[in-house]
Each structure stands twice: as structure tokens, then as C-alpha cells.
């Protein structure tokens, strides 16, 4: 258990560093405006998550999941984990649950962010 937690932590540090460097590079290339850095890592991370899911599973290498999928990709973008969960529901035939999960995740997360911003603004005035 402790070894697995260490793998996740190490991978997370690596993934978060990659996310930061990707964001900086894209900002330097494209300039301010639309959040292309976040969009880029979300799309790339989700694609890599799908590829790793199949590759590691078929090669019997699922022992690398904590480091690569939870750690590296989780640190790179938590959107990849969200995408995997939504796809898993869809693939199981739970299309309605997948749609509900996506809608609730996006909608409620945005609402929670707005609530947090407003609560802190109120608290600091």
C-alpha cells in the first residue's frame, strides 16, 4: 500500500510538472486569451489515458496503473480520469448514467467554483 502511494505521488509530481511546462510553452506560443494550455492537456491526457488503458491491460502490465494512470496522468490532468469514468459507464451500456455523470460533473463543478468564489469574496469583505 505504501509503495503504491509512493508510485502515485511520484507520478503525480511528474505529471503536474509536465502540465505546468505545457501551459507555459503554449502561452508563449499563442499568448493570452483562450485557455489553450488547459484544453491541450485535457485532450492529450484523455487520449493517452485511453491508449494506456488498452495497452497496459492487453500486455498484463496493469501494475503500472498507479504510477502512469493515477499519478502521471492524474497530475497532468484530472480530466483524463473523468473521461475514463464516463467512458466506462458508456461502455457498460449505462448511457444514461454516463450522460448524467458528465452533466453533473461539469455543471455542479462550475456551480461549486462560483459558490466558492462568492463565499470567499463575501468572507473577505
Backbone as a printed PyTorch tensor [residue, N CA C, xyz], in Angstrom:
tensor([[[  0.8290,  -1.1980,   0.0000],
         [  0.0000,   0.0000,   0.0000],
         [  0.8710,   1.2600,   0.0000]],

        [[  1.8770,   1.3010,   0.8530],
         [  2.7460,   2.4710,   0.9180],
         [  3.5440,   2.6200,  -0.3750]],

        [[  3.9790,   1.4960,  -0.9520],
         [  4.7070,   1.5210,  -2.2140],
         [  3.8180,   2.0740,  -3.3340]],

        [[  2.5660,   1.6610,  -3.3470],
         [  1.6320,   2.1500,  -4.3600],
         [  1.3860,   3.6420,  -4.1840]],

        [[  1.2190,   4.0820,  -2.9590],
         [  1.0170,   5.5120,  -2.6980],
         [  2.2410,   6.3180,  -3.1530]],

        [[  3.4230,   5.7670,  -2.9530],
         [  4.6450,   6.4390,  -3.4070],
         [  4.6760,   6.5360,  -4.9270]],

        [[  4.2650,   5.4670,  -5.6110],
         [  4.2110,   5.4800,  -7.0790],
         [  3.2550,   6.5770,  -7.5750]],

        [[  2.0920,   6.6810,  -6.9380],
         [  1.1050,   7.7000,  -7.3160],
         [  1.6850,   9.0910,  -7.0730]],

        [[  2.3240,   9.2870,  -5.9250],
         [  2.8940,  10.6000,  -5.5890],
         [  4.0030,  10.9840,  -6.5630]],

        [[  4.8820,  10.0530,  -6.8640],
         [  5.9770,  10.3190,  -7.7980],
         [  5.4370,  10.6360,  -9.1940]],

        [[  4.4930,   9.8250,  -9.6530],
         [  3.8800,  10.0690, -10.9490],
         [  3.1280,  11.3910, -10.9830]],

        [[  2.4440,  11.7180,  -9.8860],
         [  1.7040,  12.9730,  -9.8070],
         [  2.6150,  14.1850,  -9.9060]],

        [[  3.7530,  14.1150,  -9.2500],
         [  4.7200,  15.2180,  -9.3290],
         [  5.2230,  15.3840, -10.7570]],

        [[  5.4980,  14.2770, -11.4080],
         [  5.9660,  14.3080, -12.7880],
         [  4.8790,  14.8730, -13.7090]],

        [[  3.6520,  14.4030, -13.5440],
         [  2.5430,  14.8660, -14.3800],
         [  2.2270,  16.3310, -14.1740]],

        [[  2.2420,  16.7860, -12.9300],
         [  1.9660,  18.1960, -12.6470],
         [  3.0430,  19.0930, -13.2530]],

        [[  4.2820,  18.6270, -13.2210],
         [  5.3730,  19.3830, -13.8330],
         [  5.1750,  19.4660, -15.3460]],

        [[  4.7850,  18.3610, -15.9540],
         [  4.5030,  18.3630, -17.3890],
         [  3.3530,  19.3100, -17.7340]],

        [[  2.3190,  19.3130, -16.8950],
         [  1.1810,  20.2160, -17.1250],
         [  1.6440,  21.6610, -17.0690]],

        [[  2.4300,  22.0050, -16.0730],
         [  2.9320,  23.3710, -15.9220],
         [  3.7680,  23.7730, -17.1350]],

        [[  4.7100,  22.9220, -17.5220],
         [  5.5880,  23.2420, -18.6460],
         [  4.8100,  23.3400, -19.9690]],

        [[  3.8020,  22.4860, -20.1350],
         [  2.9620,  22.5620, -21.3300],
         [  2.2110,  23.8850, -21.3680]],

        [[  1.6600,  24.2820, -20.2360],
         [  0.9340,  25.5430, -20.1610],
         [  1.8190,  26.7340, -20.4670]],

        [[  3.0190,  26.7290, -19.9320],
         [  3.9640,  27.8210, -20.1860],
         [  4.3260,  27.8700, -21.6640]],

        [[  4.6160,  26.7160, -22.2510],
         [  5.0100,  26.6650, -23.6620],
         [  3.8820,  27.1480, -24.5680]],

        [[  2.6780,  26.7150, -24.2960],
         [  1.5460,  27.1210, -25.1370],
         [  1.2500,  28.5990, -24.9540]],

        [[  1.3800,  29.1000, -23.7450],
         [  1.1830,  30.5320, -23.5080],
         [  2.1990,  31.3570, -24.2880]],

        [[  3.4490,  30.8970, -24.2810],
         [  4.4930,  31.6160, -25.0190],
         [  4.2500,  31.5670, -26.5250]],

        [[  3.7300,  30.4560, -27.0100],
         [  3.4580,  30.3140, -28.4350],
         [  2.2280,  31.1050, -28.8780]],

        [[  1.1760,  31.0440, -28.0890],
         [ -0.1180,  31.5780, -28.5090],
         [ -0.4980,  32.9020, -27.8500]],

        [[  0.1040,  33.1990, -26.7040],
         [ -0.2490,  34.4160, -25.9880],
         [ -1.4800,  34.2260, -25.1190]],

        [[ -1.8810,  35.2990, -24.4190],
         [ -3.0340,  35.2070, -23.5150],
         [ -4.3410,  35.1100, -24.3020]],

        [[ -5.3670,  34.7460, -23.6100],
         [ -6.6870,  34.6470, -24.2350],
         [ -7.3600,  33.3510, -23.8440]],

        [[ -7.8260,  32.6350, -24.8270],
         [ -8.4960,  31.3540, -24.5990],
         [ -7.5330,  30.3850, -23.9140]],

        [[ -8.0090,  29.6230, -22.9180],
         [ -7.1110,  28.7290, -22.1560],
         [ -6.6890,  27.4900, -22.9440]],

        [[ -5.8580,  27.7070, -23.9350],
         [ -5.4170,  26.6080, -24.7960],
         [ -4.5370,  25.6080, -24.0620]],

        [[ -3.7720,  26.0590, -23.0750],
         [ -2.9210,  25.1480, -22.3200],
         [ -3.7310,  24.0910, -21.5950]],

        [[ -4.7940,  24.5210, -20.9250],
         [ -5.6610,  23.5870, -20.1980],
         [ -6.3780,  22.6700, -21.1820]],

        [[ -6.8790,  23.2410, -22.2630],
         [ -7.5550,  22.4430, -23.2780],
         [ -6.6070,  21.3920, -23.8490]],

        [[ -5.3870,  21.7970, -24.1450],
         [ -4.3870,  20.8820, -24.7010],
         [ -4.1200,  19.7100, -23.7660]],

        [[ -3.8370,  19.9810, -22.4910],
         [ -3.5100,  18.8790, -21.5790],
         [ -4.7230,  17.9950, -21.3310]],

        [[ -5.9170,  18.5660, -21.2940],
         [ -7.1160,  17.7480, -21.0980],
         [ -7.3190,  16.7780, -22.2580]],

        [[ -7.1600,  17.2740, -23.4750],
         [ -7.3480,  16.4180, -24.6530],
         [ -6.2220,  15.3950, -24.7600]],

        [[ -4.9920,  15.8430, -24.6360],
         [ -3.8530,  14.9360, -24.7390],
         [ -3.8970,  13.8780, -23.6280]],

        [[ -4.1470,  14.3140, -22.4030],
         [ -4.1980,  13.3780, -21.2820],
         [ -5.2980,  12.3430, -21.4350]],

        [[ -6.4490,  12.7550, -21.9430],
         [ -7.5450,  11.8130, -22.1560],
         [ -7.1930,  10.8020, -23.2430]],

        [[ -6.5510,  11.2630, -24.3040],
         [ -6.1290,  10.3460, -25.3620],
         [ -5.1100,   9.3380, -24.8670]],

        [[ -4.1510,   9.8090, -24.1010],
         [ -3.1300,   8.9020, -23.5560],
         [ -3.7620,   7.9320, -22.5650]],

        [[ -4.7350,   8.4050, -21.7700],
         [ -5.4210,   7.5330, -20.8200],
         [ -6.1030,   6.3760, -21.5570]],

        [[ -6.7760,   6.6850, -22.6480],
         [ -7.4320,   5.6270, -23.4230],
         [ -6.4390,   4.6400, -23.9990]],

        [[ -5.3450,   5.1530, -24.5470],
         [ -4.3280,   4.2830, -25.1290],
         [ -3.6890,   3.3940, -24.0600]],

        [[ -3.3740,   3.9700, -22.9110],
         [ -2.7600,   3.1900, -21.8300],
         [ -3.7180,   2.1480, -21.2730]],

        [[ -4.9880,   2.4870, -21.1880],
         [ -5.9820,   1.5420, -20.6830],
         [ -5.9280,   0.2450, -21.4780]],

        [[ -5.9110,   0.3680, -22.7960],
         [ -5.8790,  -0.8100, -23.6630],
         [ -4.4970,  -1.4630, -23.6410]],

        [[ -3.4550,  -0.6810, -23.8360],
         [ -2.0990,  -1.2170, -23.9260],
         [ -1.7000,  -1.9620, -22.6550]],

        [[ -1.8490,  -1.3080, -21.4990],
         [ -1.4310,  -1.9350, -20.2430],
         [ -2.2840,  -3.1550, -19.9230]],

        [[ -3.5700,  -3.0630, -20.2250],
         [ -4.4630,  -4.1920, -19.9710],
         [ -4.1170,  -5.4030, -20.8270]],

        [[ -3.8990,  -5.1780, -22.1110],
         [ -3.6080,  -6.2920, -23.0190],
         [ -2.2150,  -6.8730, -22.8160]],

        [[ -1.3020,  -6.0900, -22.2930],
         [  0.0700,  -6.5730, -22.0790],
         [  0.2880,  -7.1250, -20.6730]],

        [[ -0.7760,  -7.1390, -19.8620],
         [ -0.6330,  -7.6270, -18.4920],
         [  0.2460,  -6.7360, -17.6380]],

        [[  0.2010,  -5.4520, -17.9140],
         [  1.0650,  -4.5010, -17.2090],
         [  0.2570,  -3.5440, -16.3300]],

        [[ -0.8940,  -4.0020, -15.8540],
         [ -1.7480,  -3.1230, -15.0590],
         [ -1.1010,  -2.7140, -13.7350]],

        [[ -0.0120,  -3.3500, -13.3570],
         [  0.7080,  -2.9360, -12.1440],
         [  1.2930,  -1.5220, -12.3130]],

        [[  1.3720,  -1.0340, -13.5500],
         [  1.8740,   0.3230, -13.8010],
         [  0.7740,   1.3850, -13.7020]],

        [[ -0.4830,   0.9540, -13.5430],
         [ -1.6020,   1.9030, -13.4580],
         [ -1.4430,   2.9610, -12.3710]],

        [[ -1.0350,   2.5900, -11.1570],
         [ -0.9060,   3.6400, -10.1320],
         [  0.0720,   4.7430, -10.5280]],

        [[  1.2180,   4.3690, -11.0800],
         [  2.2130,   5.3730, -11.4690],
         [  1.7820,   6.1480, -12.7080]],

        [[  1.4390,   5.4240, -13.7790],
         [  1.1640,   6.0850, -15.0580],
         [ -0.2130,   6.7380, -15.1280]],

        [[ -1.2500,   5.9800, -14.7930],
         [ -2.6060,   6.4970, -14.9960],
         [ -3.0530,   7.4010, -13.8530]],

        [[ -2.9480,   6.9040, -12.6250],
         [ -3.3820,   7.7270, -11.4960],
         [ -2.3930,   8.8470, -11.2090]],

        [[ -1.1060,   8.5260, -11.2360],
         [ -0.0830,   9.5040, -10.9080],
         [  0.2260,  10.4780, -12.0230]],

        [[  0.9000,   9.9910, -13.0810],
         [  1.3400,  10.8930, -14.1530],
         [  0.1570,  11.5850, -14.8120]],

        [[ -0.8150,  10.7940, -15.2870],
         [ -1.9470,  11.4220, -15.9800],
         [ -2.8710,  12.1630, -15.0160]],

        [[ -2.9860,  11.6760, -13.7940],
         [ -3.7860,  12.3970, -12.8010],
         [ -3.1730,  13.7350, -12.4580]],

        [[ -1.8490,  13.7970, -12.4050],
         [ -1.1620,  15.0640, -12.1700],
         [ -1.1680,  15.9530, -13.4000]],

        [[ -1.1140,  15.3280, -14.5690],
         [ -1.1300,  16.0740, -15.8300],
         [ -2.5080,  16.6850, -16.0530]],

        [[ -3.5360,  15.8940, -15.8370],
         [ -4.9090,  16.3700, -15.9760],
         [ -5.8690,  15.4240, -15.2950]],

        [[ -6.6420,  15.9120, -14.3440],
         [ -7.6620,  15.0620, -13.7340],
         [ -8.8130,  14.8350, -14.6960]],

        [[ -8.8580,  15.5940, -15.7650],
         [ -9.8980,  15.4090, -16.7700],
         [ -9.7890,  14.0440, -17.4270]],

        [[ -8.5870,  13.4960, -17.4910],
         [ -8.4110,  12.1710, -18.0880],
         [ -9.1230,  11.1140, -17.2480]],

        [[ -9.0720,  11.2220, -15.9350],
         [ -9.7730,  10.2800, -15.0670],
         [-11.2830,  10.4340, -15.2290]],

        [[-11.7490,  11.6660, -15.3200],
         [-13.1640,  11.9370, -15.5620],
         [-13.6040,  11.3100, -16.8800]],

        [[-12.8060,  11.4830, -17.9180],
         [-13.1280,  10.9190, -19.2290],
         [-13.1950,   9.4000, -19.1720]],

        [[-12.2560,   8.7820, -18.4640],
         [-12.2390,   7.3320, -18.3300],
         [-13.4890,   6.8340, -17.6150]],

        [[-13.8780,   7.4870, -16.5420],
         [-15.0730,   7.0680, -15.7960],
         [-16.3330,   7.1920, -16.6590]],

        [[-16.4480,   8.2900, -17.3970],
         [-17.6130,   8.4830, -18.2760],
         [-17.6400,   7.4140, -19.3640]],

        [[-16.4870,   7.1310, -19.9530],
         [-16.4080,   6.1100, -21.0000],
         [-16.7240,   4.7240, -20.4460]],

        [[-16.2360,   4.4270, -19.2570],
         [-16.5040,   3.1270, -18.6430],
         [-18.0000,   2.9180, -18.4550]],

        [[-18.7010,   3.9420, -17.9660],
         [-20.1550,   3.8450, -17.8300],
         [-20.8110,   3.6080, -19.1880]],

        [[-20.3880,   4.3650, -20.1790],
         [-20.9320,   4.2370, -21.5280],
         [-20.6790,   2.8360, -22.0880]],

        [[-19.4570,   2.3500, -21.9270],
         [-19.0990,   1.0400, -22.4620],
         [-19.8600,  -0.0910, -21.7830]],

        [[-20.2310,   0.1020, -20.5310],
         [-21.0220,  -0.8950, -19.8040],
         [-22.4890,  -0.8700, -20.2370]],

        [[-22.8350,   0.0690, -21.0970],
         [-24.2160,   0.1810, -21.5570],
         [-25.0530,   1.1340, -20.7350]],

        [[-24.4480,   1.7890, -19.7730],
         [-25.1650,   2.7400, -18.9140],
         [-25.0630,   4.1400, -19.5210]],

        [[-25.6290,   4.3040, -20.7090],
         [-25.5200,   5.5600, -21.4480],
         [-26.1610,   6.7070, -20.6770]],

        [[-27.3130,   6.4650, -20.0960],
         [-27.9860,   7.4990, -19.3070],
         [-27.1650,   7.9170, -18.1040]],

        [[-26.5740,   6.9440, -17.4240],
         [-25.7210,   7.2540, -16.2800],
         [-24.4790,   8.0170, -16.7190]],

        [[-23.9190,   7.6490, -17.8710],
         [-22.7490,   8.3620, -18.3860],
         [-23.0910,   9.8160, -18.6720]],

        [[-24.2240,  10.0500, -19.3170],
         [-24.6550,  11.4180, -19.6120],
         [-24.9290,  12.1920, -18.3280]],

        [[-25.5650,  11.5420, -17.3730],
         [-25.8340,  12.1860, -16.0880],
         [-24.5330,  12.5240, -15.3710]],

        [[-23.5790,  11.6010, -15.3970],
         [-22.2770,  11.8240, -14.7620],
         [-21.5620,  13.0230, -15.3810]],

        [[-21.5690,  13.0920, -16.7090],
         [-20.9220,  14.2070, -17.4010],
         [-21.6190,  15.5160, -17.0580]],

        [[-22.9410,  15.5240, -17.1720],
         [-23.7010,  16.7470, -16.8760],
         [-23.5340,  17.2140, -15.4390]],

        [[-23.6570,  16.2750, -14.4990],
         [-23.4970,  16.6340, -13.0870],
         [-22.0760,  17.0840, -12.7780]],

        [[-21.0880,  16.3790, -13.3250],
         [-19.6970,  16.7300, -13.0500],
         [-19.3730,  18.1360, -13.5320]],

        [[-19.7410,  18.4410, -14.7570],
         [-19.4340,  19.7540, -15.3110],
         [-20.2900,  20.8210, -14.6390]],

        [[-21.5910,  20.6070, -14.6190],
         [-22.4970,  21.6110, -14.0610],
         [-22.2550,  21.8930, -12.5910]],

        [[-22.1880,  20.8410, -11.7830],
         [-22.0120,  21.0380, -10.3400],
         [-20.6140,  21.5490,  -9.9980]],

        [[-19.6180,  21.1430, -10.7700],
         [-18.2660,  21.6550, -10.5160],
         [-18.1920,  23.1510, -10.7990]],

        [[-18.8110,  23.5880, -11.8860],
         [-18.8530,  25.0280, -12.1770],
         [-19.6350,  25.7820, -11.1010]],

        [[-20.7520,  25.2130, -10.6750],
         [-21.5430,  25.8490,  -9.6180],
         [-20.7530,  25.9240,  -8.3140]],

        [[-20.0110,  24.8580,  -7.9890],
         [-19.2110,  24.8490,  -6.7660],
         [-18.1020,  25.8900,  -6.8410]],

        [[-17.4940,  26.0400,  -8.0080],
         [-16.4590,  27.0560,  -8.1640],
         [-17.0370,  28.4540,  -7.9570]],

        [[-18.1750,  28.7300,  -8.5620],
         [-18.8270,  30.0350,  -8.3980],
         [-19.1950,  30.2600,  -6.9360]],

        [[-19.7140,  29.2340,  -6.2820],
         [-20.0710,  29.3510,  -4.8690],
         [-18.8370,  29.6350,  -4.0170]],

        [[-17.7320,  28.9220,  -4.2970],
         [-16.5000,  29.1560,  -3.5470],
         [-15.9700,  30.5610,  -3.7340]],

        [[-15.9900,  31.0450,  -4.9710],
         [-15.5460,  32.4170,  -5.2510],
         [-16.4120,  33.4150,  -4.4980]],

        [[-17.7200,  33.2620,  -4.6080],
         [-18.6280,  34.2050,  -3.9530],
         [-18.5350,  34.1360,  -2.4360]],

        [[-18.4060,  32.9430,  -1.8860],
         [-18.2740,  32.7850,  -0.4410],
         [-17.0080,  33.4600,   0.0650]],

        [[-15.9050,  33.2520,  -0.6310],
         [-14.6520,  33.8550,  -0.1850],
         [-14.6760,  35.3670,  -0.3700]],

        [[-15.2540,  35.8440,  -1.4620],
         [-15.3880,  37.2990,  -1.6390],
         [-16.2190,  37.8950,  -0.5020]],

        [[-17.3010,  37.2210,  -0.1440],
         [-18.1490,  37.7000,   0.9520],
         [-17.3790,  37.6800,   2.2780]],

        [[-16.6330,  36.5930,   2.5210],
         [-15.9030,  36.4320,   3.7710],
         [-14.7970,  37.4670,   3.9200]],

        [[-14.2130,  37.9060,   2.8050],
         [-13.0950,  38.8290,   2.8510],
         [-13.5120,  40.2960,   2.7830]],

        [[-14.7970,  40.5650,   2.7160],
         [-15.2410,  41.9710,   2.7010],
         [-15.6340,  42.4480,   4.0660]]])
